[in-house]
Amino acid sequence: MLNGQFQASTFNARAVLPKSDNDVVIVSFARTAMTRAKKGPQRNTAPEAMLAPVLKDVLKKANNLDPKLVGEICIGNVL
């Protein structure tokens, strides 16, 4: 349960807990283009090379958020 961020009483907006320094906040999201795994045009592209434009897009969508204000980033992939 995301490091205890959620409690049974908070589901379905039944209760709002006080703010905490370790609250989970989703500011934005983005993704890379989809291609065929190991056969598509991005097969030789390093994940870091694909991640840079994604992170720039997330910051832009978040009203040009100052990267220095970002405390933590969670990244996931499917393949």
C-alpha positions in Angstrom: 0.0 0.0 0.0 2.4 2.7 -1.1 4.4 2.8 2.1 1.3 3.3 4.2 0.1 6.4 2.3 -3.5 5.1 2.2 -5.6 4.0 5.1 -9.0 2.3 4.9 -10.7 5.5 6.0 -9.3 7.5 3.1 -10.7 5.4 0.3 -13.7 6.9 -1.6 -12.9 10.3 0.0 -14.5 9.3 3.3 -11.9 11.3 5.2 -9.0 13.7 4.4 -6.0 13.3 6.6 -3.6 16.2 7.5 -0.9 17.0 5.0 2.4 15.2 5.5 5.9 15.5 4.1 5.7 12.0 2.6 2.3 12.4 0.8 2.1 10.9 -2.6 1.4 13.6 -5.2 1.0 12.9 -8.9 1.7 16.0 -10.9 1.7 14.7 -14.4 2.5 11.7 -16.6 3.8 10.9 -20.0 4.9 8.0 -22.1 7.1 7.1 -25.0 5.9 6.1 -28.4 4.8 2.4 -28.8 6.8 0.3 -31.3 7.4 -3.4 -31.7 9.6 -4.8 -29.0 13.1 -5.8 -30.2 12.0 -5.2 -33.8 10.7 -1.6 -34.0 12.6 1.6 -34.7 13.5 2.2 -31.1 15.1 -1.3 -30.6 18.6 0.2 -30.3 17.6 3.2 -28.2 18.7 3.3 -24.6 16.0 3.8 -22.0 17.8 6.9 -20.8 17.6 8.4 -24.2 13.8 7.8 -24.3 13.3 9.0 -20.7 14.8 12.5 -21.1 12.1 13.9 -23.4 9.4 12.2 -21.3 10.6 14.0 -18.1 10.9 17.3 -20.0 7.3 16.9 -21.2 6.1 16.1 -17.6 7.8 19.3 -16.3 6.2 21.3 -19.1 2.7 19.9 -18.5 3.2 20.8 -14.8 3.3 24.5 -15.7 7.1 24.4 -16.2 7.7 23.1 -12.7 11.2 23.9 -11.5 13.1 20.5 -11.5 14.7 21.5 -8.2 11.3 21.2 -6.5 10.9 17.6 -7.5 11.6 15.3 -4.6 11.2 11.9 -6.1 10.3 10.4 -9.4 8.7 7.0 -10.0 9.2 5.4 -13.4 7.7 2.1 -14.7 7.8 0.2 -17.9 5.9 -2.7 -19.5 8.5 -4.5 -21.6 
